[in-house]
Amino acid sequence: MNMQGTIVYRIRQLCAERNLTINKLANISALPPSSVKNILYGKSKNSKIVTIKTICDGLNITLGEFFSTPEFDGLEQEIK
C-alpha cells in the first residue's frame, strides 16, 4: 500500500471505530463532505497535511496518533 492508500485506510479505520459516516466525519471536522469523499474515493491523490490535521481535530486525536500505526510504520520510504 502507498502513502495515500494508507491514509484512506486509516481514516476508514477511525470512522469504523467511532461508527461515523463520511458525512458525520466531515461535519465534526468542519470540512465539506466532498473534501472527505475526494480523499476516500481516490479523487484526491495527494492529501494535504492541513486537511488531515483538520480531520484529526474533529476526531480529537493528534497527528501523531493518526500516523502512529503499523501500516504507516511499514511504508517503504517513497523516493521521487
C-alpha positions as CSV (number, residue, x, y, z in Angstrom):
1,M,0.0,0.0,0.0
2,N,1.2,3.5,-0.8
3,M,1.0,6.6,1.4
4,Q,-2.3,7.8,0.0
5,G,-3.8,4.3,0.4
6,T,-2.6,4.1,3.9
7,I,-4.2,7.5,4.7
8,V,-7.5,6.3,3.3
9,Y,-7.3,3.0,5.3
10,R,-6.6,5.0,8.5
11,I,-9.5,7.4,8.0
12,R,-11.8,4.4,7.3
13,Q,-10.5,2.6,10.4
14,L,-11.1,5.6,12.6
15,C,-14.6,6.1,11.2
16,A,-15.4,2.4,11.8
17,E,-14.1,2.5,15.4
18,R,-16.3,5.5,16.1
19,N,-19.3,4.4,14.0
20,L,-19.0,7.6,11.8
21,T,-20.3,8.1,8.3
22,I,-18.3,10.1,5.8
23,N,-20.8,13.0,6.2
24,K,-20.6,12.8,10.0
25,L,-16.8,12.9,9.9
26,A,-17.0,15.9,7.5
27,N,-19.4,17.6,9.9
28,I,-17.4,17.2,13.1
29,S,-14.2,18.2,11.2
30,A,-15.8,21.3,9.7
31,L,-15.0,20.1,6.2
32,P,-17.2,19.9,3.1
33,P,-18.3,16.3,2.6
34,S,-16.8,16.5,-0.9
35,S,-13.3,17.0,0.6
36,V,-13.5,13.9,2.7
37,K,-15.1,11.9,-0.2
38,N,-12.4,13.0,-2.6
39,I,-9.8,11.6,-0.2
40,L,-11.6,8.4,0.4
41,Y,-12.6,7.7,-3.2
42,G,-9.2,8.4,-4.7
43,K,-10.1,11.7,-6.4
44,S,-7.5,13.5,-4.2
45,K,-4.2,11.8,-5.0
46,N,-2.2,13.9,-2.6
47,S,-3.9,14.6,0.7
48,K,-2.7,17.8,2.3
49,I,-1.5,17.6,5.9
50,V,-3.7,20.6,6.7
51,T,-6.8,18.5,5.7
52,I,-5.6,15.5,7.7
53,K,-4.9,17.8,10.7
54,T,-8.5,19.1,10.4
55,I,-9.8,15.6,10.4
56,C,-7.7,14.8,13.4
57,D,-9.1,17.8,15.2
58,G,-12.6,16.6,14.5
59,L,-11.7,13.2,15.9
60,N,-10.0,14.7,18.9
61,I,-6.7,13.0,18.1
62,T,-3.2,14.3,17.3
63,L,-1.4,13.9,14.0
64,G,1.0,11.6,15.9
65,E,-1.9,9.4,16.9
66,F,-3.2,9.4,13.3
67,F,0.2,8.3,11.9
68,S,1.3,6.1,14.7
69,T,0.1,2.7,13.3
70,P,1.9,-0.4,12.0
71,E,0.6,0.5,8.5
72,F,2.4,3.8,8.4
73,D,5.5,2.3,10.1
74,G,5.6,-0.4,7.4
75,L,5.6,2.0,4.5
76,E,8.8,2.0,2.5
77,Q,10.4,5.4,2.1
78,E,9.0,7.0,-1.0
79,I,11.8,8.4,-3.2
80,K,10.9,10.5,-6.2
